[in-house]
Amino acid sequence: MKQNKDKLVRSVINISSSKMGVGDDDLGDILMQSFINSLIQLDPLPSTIILYNSGVLLCTNDSAVLESLNALEAKGVNILLCGTCADFYNIKDKIGAGTISNMYTIVETLNRSDKIINP
C-alpha cells in the first residue's frame, strides 16, 4: 500500500536523554545543549521534537536550552513530551516548553515521519 506523502511528517528529532552520547556526563550536557541550540539554524526546521525518559528534563523552566526550545516552538516546531516520563520525574508543573503527550501520539508521529534523527 502506497502512503500518501501529504500525511507524512518531515524530520522528527527523537531525544531520549538530557545528555548526548555515552561517556562523561558533563560533556554529554555540553553536546546536548549545542545540538538543541543548533536546531534553530536548520532549514527546513524539523516538524517535531519528541522528548522522553530524561530528555523531558530539557523542557523544564531551569533548563539551559529552554530559550532555544521556545524559539523552535514559536517557529512552528511541535514539541511533544512523554507524559509518563514527566510524571516519573515529577516535573509537570515545571514545564516551560512543549506539550505533554502520550505514547500513542509519539509512536504515531514517529511512524508518519520521513526521517528520524536520534542525537
Secondary structure, DSSP 8 states (H G I E B T S, - for coil): ----GGG-EEEEEEE--SS-SSS-HHHHHHHHHHHHHHHTT-SS--SEEEE-GGGGGGGBTT-TTHHHHHHHHHTT-EEEEEHHHHHHTT-GGGB-SSEEE-HHHHHHHHHHEEEEE--
